Amino acid sequence: MVEATGEVDDPGSRVLDRDEGRKVRPGKASEKEFALKEIMSSGGGDDDIPQGERKTVTDFCYLLDKSKQLFNGLRDLPQYGQKQWQSYFGRTFDVYTKLWKFQQQHRQVLDNRYGLKRWQIGEIASKIGQLYYHYYLRTSETSYLNEAFSFYSAIRQRSYYSQVNKEDRPELVVKKLRYYARFIVVCLLLNKMDVVKDLVKELSDEIEDYTHRFNTEDQVEWNLVLQEVAAFIEADPVMVLNDDNTIVILSNRLSETGAPLLEQGMIVGQLTLADALIIGNCNNQVKFSELTVDMFRMLQALEREPMNLASQMNKPGLQESTEKPARRENPHKYLLYKPTFSQLYTFLAASFKELPANSVLLIYLSATGVFPSGRSDSEGPYDFGGVLTNSNRDIINGDTIHKRNQSYKEMHCLHPGDLYPFTRKPLFIIVDSSNSVAYKNFTNLFGQPLVCLLSPTAYPKALQACAEDCGRNVKITFGKSTGTLPSC
């Protein structure tokens, strides 16, 4: 996910995604050097250490150092583009696969000679879970969410972090809290709401214990995380009662049996949805970390239900060169939370450039409306306002302070005319905004297929109160979740 700062990471800026590890600096002792010194000091002389056990620790420390370097290097990969990152991800998966198997095979030696702790095993598993989650974000393959869930779930079931609270090290407790937050994000995306509620309760207890034991500066931020996830759970997903009064959680994803039947004579295969930009920039909207409720609903609407990855396709990094994973038709997605105009345009240009032939680019804009400051004699693509992009200007009570001359156009607004260059290829635009009508007269200049779906500018009175609970500017996705038809 791309944040307003321009960094790519899993959801959660603030406390969830601060750097957990640093690359080994020149001249600084590495994990391997430190471990070998510990062996020499605890095990007596060099001759007292069996050569095989010494080599085991050396190999483990090498894999651990290498895995940390590769993992930290993920943040340096290009934020956009679908090909540049694949080889690096493959190498990272390979190293973590070897590291995970190595610690399993040599656990006793590592316990005795290296002093391997259970929270360190949990950290390796957590990193693998993060890799699978990042791979899902990069590929839109929902089955990788199941793999991330498997590793996160194993950490919880095997209590890898259970001894962390007994150590007087707040940084270790923070690792545990981040793990919980990331696990909750994955469970939300998989609609595992029962697990989410259990995790939130456990996270709340952990935060209470953490803030009671340590006087740290991030107490308010962690409490805000709890408030955000509670509001998110209340807003989504929609739950209904089955015939036997059991709760059923509705999914917005496309199931194998839920695809609509084609009408007689309908021609298919001419155009395929290949790429999508999902943009969220609304004020006062329900969100968890950097995933707003409307982005959450829309990204699932563009995905198929996850399948069993182990039986259907090979894991990244373990795939033989002669084997290829089963082809999945989920469009590639960029999730942009409060991007600046330049960021939005950069990702849009990258998607446009890499769009395959006979394919469609989808742009979903959920953003605060920007209205024209005064009447204009002309009615061009820059005269009706548009939707807001992120800026560094002051905002008071959700209202932006305008300091520019009102005779100029709003420079932090995405006007309809800003999208005209991209209509050279098939384009599907969804505008979910209080000023969606600015895109009503969108001009098709180049004769390519073009669809512009606009949200209504007001709610029906019967849905007004319920819709406000979900936050502003979610009219299209709100209608989808409640079973009502959006007005266009």
N, C-alpha and C positions, 0 to 999 in steps of 0.2 A: 504494500500500500504506500502511496506517495503522500507525504504530509506537506503542510504549508511551507515547511522549511526546505523542501526539496529533497529530503532524505527518503530512502526506501527502507522500510522495515515492517515487521508485523505490527498489527494494530496496537497502539498505545505509545504515545510519545512520553512525556513526563516521566512517571515512575516505572512504567512497564518496560521501556526499551533503552534505558541507559546502558552504556557500554559495560559489559560484564567481564571483559577480559582485554588485556592489552597485548600487542605483539611484543615478543622478546626484543628488547633494545640491545644494540651492540655494547658489549662489555658487561652486560648484566647476566648473572647466573641463570641458566635455563632450568627447567624442571628436571632434566636428566642429570645435570651436574649436581643440583641440590640433592636429588634422591641418592645418587651414588655416594655423596659425602655422608648422608645419613646412614647408609649401609655400613660404611667403614667405621663410623662412630658407634653404632649400636651392635654391630656384629663382630667386633674385635678386629683383628688384622685382616689383611687382604687374603691370606691363605685360608681363613676360616669360612669364607663365602664360596660355596660351590660355583664353578664357572657357569653352569647351566642356569642357576638362579640369578647370577649377576647379569647374564645376557638377557634373561627374561625382563628384568627391571629396566635395563638399557633400551630394549626394543619397545617396551611399553611407554617409556618417557619420550622416545622419539615419535611414536604415533600420537601421543598426547600433545606434544609441541606442534607437530605438523597439523593436527586437526584444528587446534586453536588458531594457527596462522591462516589456514584456509577459511575457517568460519569468519574470522574478522575481516578477511578479504572480500566477503560477500557484499559488504557495504560499499566497496569501491567499484562494483560492477555497474555497467550502464543501466540507468533507470528505465530506459525504453529500448525497444528493439527486441526481437524474439529469437535471435540466433547467437549473439555475442556471448551470452552467459552460459550456454548449455555445456560446453566442455569444462568450464570451471566448476559447475555444479556436479558434473560427473566425477571429477577428481575428488571433490569434497565428500561425496557419498562414498566413494571407494575407501578413503582413509577412515571415515567413521565406521564403515562396515567392518574393516579390519580391526579397528580399535575395540569395537563392541565384542567381536568374537574373541579377540585376544584376552580381554579381561575375564571373559567367561571361562576360557580354557585354562587360565593361569591364576585363578582367583586366590588359591591358597598361598602361592608364592608371593603374590602382590600384597596380600594381607600381612604376611609375616615380614617381608623384606622391604616393601615400599610403604607399608602402613596405609593401604588403600581404605578409605572410609566410604560408608554407604552413600553419603551425600555426594561424593565424587562420582560414584556410579550413576546416581540420579542426574547429575549435571550432564554426563555423556548422553544419557537417554533423552534428557530435555533438549539438548542440541540437535539430536536426530529428529525429534518431534518438530522442532523449529524448521529444520531443513525440509521436511515433508510439507509443512505449512507454506513455506516460501515457494516450494515447487508447485503447490496448488495455485498460489497467486500468479506465478509466472506462466503456467500452462492452462489454467482453468479446468484441470482434470480433478473432478470432485473426489475421485477414489483416493487421492493422496491425503485427503482429510481423514479418511479412515485409518491410514497408516500413522498419521500424527496422533490421532486419538489412541491408537494401540500403545504407543510409547508413553504418552502422558498418563494413560490409565494404568500401565504397569508400574510407573513411579508411585502412584497412589496406592495401588494394591500391595506393593512390596515395601511400602513405608521407607523409601530411600531417604526422605528428608526428615524422618521422625526424630533423629538425634540432634538436629540442627539447633533446636531451642535450648538444648542443654549447654551449648557452647556460648561463651560470652563474646560473640562476634556478630554484630548487627548486619554486616554485609552478607553473611550466610543466610540469615533470616530473610533478607531482601531477595536473594535468589529464590527462596521458597515462595515468597509472595508473587514474584514475577511468573514463576511456574504456574501458580494457581490462575493468575490473570490470563495467561496464554491458553491454558486448558479450557477456561470458560469460553474464550473466543471460538475455539474449535468446536466445542459442544454446541454453542449457539448456531454455528453454521451447519451443523449436522442435525439441528432441531432435537437434541437430546436434553429436553427441558428438565426432566427429573434429575439428571446428573448435574445440570447447571445449578439447580436450587441447592443440592447438597454441597456443591463446591463453593457457592456463595456463603453458605453457613460456615463452612470450614475456613474460608478466607476471612470472614468477619472475626472469627475467634482468633485466628492467627494475627490479624492486624491489632486486635485489642491487646493481645499478649505482647506484641512487638512494641506498641506505643507505651505500654505500661513499664516494660523493662528498659527501654532505651529512649533517651530524650533526643530525638532526631528531628531534622527539619522537614521531613517528608510525611509527617503524620497527617496533615491536612490533605495532602494529595492522595494518600491511600484511602482516606475516608471518602474523598470525592469519587474514587474508583468504585467504591461500594454503592454510592448513591447513583452513579451512572448505570451500573449493571442492574440495579433494582428497577430503575425507570425503564430500562430497555426491556426487561422481562415483562413488565406490566404492559408495555406497548405492543410487543411482538414476541412470538408468533401468535396467530389467532388459534384458539382452541374451541372445539365444539364437542358436544356429547353424542356418542354413538347410540345405536338402538338399545344396547344393554347398559346405558348410562355411564359408560367408560369414556374417559377424556381422549379425544383424538386431536393430534396436532397437525394442522394443515400445512402442507409444504407447497411452496411456490415453484419448486423444480418440476421439470418434465419427467414423468415416469415412462417406462417402456410401454405400459398399457394405457397411459393417459394421453397419448398423442391424438389430436383430433383427426377424424377421417376426412379424406380429401373429397371434395365435391366432384360429381361426375363431370368429366371433360376438363378438369383442372390440370394444367401443365406444371410440373415441378422440375427442379434441377437447374433452372435458368440462373437464379441468383442465390447465393448462400451468405448468411450472416457470418462474417469471419472475424470482425474486430469490434470492440465496444469500449467507449470511454464513459465511465460512471462517475459523475461529478457531484459532490455535495458541498454546498456553501450557503446554508441557511442559518439565520440567527435563532437562538433559543430553541433548538431542536433536540429531540431525544437521541442520544448516541451512547456508545460504549467505546472508550478509547477513541480511535479515529474512524469508526464505522457508524454512520448515522442509520437510523431505522429505514429510511427510504433507500439508501445505498444497499443495505442488507437485503431488502425485499427485491430490488431490481437485479442484483447480481445473481440471486437464486432463480429468478425468472428466466435467466439466460443460460441455465445449466440443466444438465440431466441429473437424475438421482444417482448417488454414488453406487458403485458396484464393488464386488469383492475383488480387490486388486490382486491378491495373492493367486487367485485362480484364473484371472483374466489376462494379467499382463505382468511383466517383470518389473522389479524395483529399479529405479535409476541407480546407475553405478554397478549393478549386478547383471546388467543386460548383455547377453552375448552379441557379438557383432553381426551374426547371421540371423538374429531374431529381432522382430519388431513388435512393439506393443500394439494391442488392438486399437484401431482408429476410433477416436471419439470426436464428436461433432460439436463440442462446446466451443463457442467463439472465444477468442482470446480477449481478456479484459484488462483495462487499467482502472484502478480505483483511486480517484483523486479527491482527497479531502482538503477543502479550502485552498485550492491552488491559486497562485497568482496568474495574471493574464499570460505572462511569458511562459510559465510552466504549462498551462493548459494548451497554449499554441504549439509548444515544442512537442508534447505528447501527441497532439492532434496531427501535426505534420509527420511524425514518425509512423503513426498508424496509417495515414494516407499513403505514405511512401511504400509501406510493406503490404498494402492491401492486395491480395491476389486477384487475378482476373475473374470476372463474373462473381464478384463478392461485394458485400454491402458493409459499410461502416456505420455503426450506431453511436449516437451521442445522446446521453441522458443528462440533462441539466436540471438539477434540483438546487435552486439558488434564490436568494432574496431578489425581488424585482427592483430594477432601477428605472425610474420614470423620467421623462424629459422635464427639464427645469422650466420650460416655457413653451409657448406656442411657436411653431415654425411654419414658414410660408411653404416649405417643401415637404414632401412625404417620402423621403428616401430611406434607405436601410439603416441610417444612423439617426433618424429623427424621432423614433418611438421608444428610445431607451432599450433595455434588454435585461440581462441578469448580472448580478454582482460577482466579481472575482475578488480574491483576497488582496488586501492592501494593508499598509502600516498606519493608516489614519486612525484617529481617535474615534471610538464608538461609545456612546452613552445611551444606556437602556435600549440597545439594539438599533438606535438611529445614528447613522453616520453623519459626522460633522462635515459639511461641505465648505471648503475654503477657497474653491476655485471660482473664477468668473463664470457666472451662469450662462454666458453666451457661448462657452465652449462645451463640447461633448464630454460626458463622463469617461475619463481615461481608464478606470478600473471596471468598466462595464463590457460585457461580451455582447456586442450589438449583432443583430441579424446579418449585417453586411460583413462582419468578421468571418462568417462561415461561408460566404459566397465562393471563395477560391476552392473550397473542398467539394463543391457540387460538381466538379469535373468527373467525379466517380459517384456511383450509387450511394445515397446517403439517407439514413433514417434518423430523424431528430425528434427527441421527446423533451418537451419543456415543461417542467413542474415548478411553476413560479406564480407569484401574484401578478407578474407582468408578462404572462405567457402570450398575451394578445399582441405583443410587439413583434412576434414571429408569424402573425396571422397571414400577412401578405408576402411570405417568403418567395422570392423570385427564382425560378429555375432557368438559369442563364445558359446552360450547356446541354440541355436536352437529356440528361441522365436521369434514371429513376430517382425520385425524391419524395419522401413522406415526412410530414411535419405534424406530430401529434401534440396537442396543446392541452394543458390542464384547465379546468374551469377556474375562474377568478373568484368564485364564492362557493360556499358549501350550502347544500339544502339545510333548512332549519333542523330537520330531524337528526342530521348527522353532525351538526355544528359542535356540540359539547364533546362528543366522542372523538371527533377528529382533532380537536384542540389538545386532547390528552396525548396524542402522538406527536405533537409539535406542528410547527407551521410548514407549509409548502410541501405536503406529501399527498396531494390530492389524487394523483394517478395511482400510486402504490397503495394508498389507503382504500380506494375503491376496489382494487384488486383483492385486498385481504378481506374486506367485509362482504364481498360478493355483489357489490353495486357496480354498475357500469359507469366509467368515467365519461364526463361530457367533453366533447371535442369540438 
